[in-house]
Amino acid sequence: MDGQVTRHRYISKTALAVAILALVAALGGGGSYAAKLLTGKDIRNGSIAGKDVKKSTLEGKHVKDRSLTGADLKDGSLLAADLAPGTLEDRMTAVRVSATPGATEDAARAAAPETVLFRKGPFTVYGKCYTDSADPSTYASIYIRTSEDGAVLDSDSGEFHGGDVDDYLSTSTPEDRRELMYASQGLNSAQYYASNGADFGAFSASGTAISGLLSVGVKNGVLPGGNGPYGAGDACLFSGSIRSS
């Protein structure tokens, strides 16, 4: 009888030891096991706050396209500085640009940087502000560019019809034939063209369509009544409402 009790106690102790070892092993590997099984389905909606995420650990690639809406953003948290130029659609553009000088009109236009006003699909609408120092006159021009051949374009400025191959807007179309609006002023004068702003439309072969109404202001030198929104020096004002499909 004593032998049976001793054997029973021995077996119980052995079973207990095995159970403890199994528990320790399970606890030791449990973290990695849980990590492999944890998915978004295991997290209750609204249970993770911004303070639970380490700063700078989330990037754009971690967010599914079109998964964020205005309701997901705190009011006033998104500024214009957070957006790349020309990325907003269906919006009003307004920008002041200092003129780039050149020995001739063509030289000044070639040297002037592009100020992107709008970008959608293959289309980019941009402005150039430049001064012919020899004249002297300041010019404000708005152009359109495409990265796809065979777009149709019509505008109040230029001869755009789209009926002939030569009239299509293509990657090889010279800049002076892609001008949507143009204005110039001589020494110590300015003019803002809004009542006769350029209305335009463009349609690409891939199906992107944009249209808008553009206006420009241009100033050369110093104005007797003050420089107003133009500021000091030769400058241009580009504005307009642009829409896209």
Stockholm file with secondary structure:
# STOCKHOLM 1.0

chainA/1-245         MDGQVTRHRYISKTALAVAILALVAALGGGGSYAAKLLTGKDIRNGSIAGKDVKKSTLEGKHVKDRSLTGADLKDGSLLAADLAPGTLEDRMTAVRVSATPGATEDAARAAAPETVLFRKGPFTVYGKCYTDSADPSTYASIYIRTSEDGAVLDSDSGEFHGGDVDDYLSTSTPEDRRELMYASQGLNSAQYYASNGADFGAFSASGTAISGLLSVGVKNGVLPGGNGPYGAGDACLFSGSIRSS
#=GR chainA/1-245 SS CHHHHHHHHHHHHHHHHHHHHHHHHHHHHHHHHHHHHCCGGGSCTTCCCGGGSCTTCCCGGGSCTTCCCGGGSCTTCCCGGGSCTTCCCSEEEEEEEECEEESSHHHHHHHSCCEEEEEETTEEEEEEEEEETTTTEEEEEEEEEESSSCBEEEESSSCCCCSSGGGSBCTTCCGGGSEEEEEEEETTEEEEEEEEEEEEEEECTTSCEEEEEEEEEEEESCCTTCCGGGCSSSEEEEEEEEEEC
#=GC SS_cons         CHHHHHHHHHHHHHHHHHHHHHHHHHHHHHHHHHHHHCCGGGSCTTCCCGGGSCTTCCCGGGSCTTCCCGGGSCTTCCCGGGSCTTCCCSEEEEEEEECEEESSHHHHHHHSCCEEEEEETTEEEEEEEEEETTTTEEEEEEEEEESSSCBEEEESSSCCCCSSGGGSBCTTCCGGGSEEEEEEEETTEEEEEEEEEEEEEEECTTSCEEEEEEEEEEEESCCTTCCGGGCSSSEEEEEEEEEEC
//
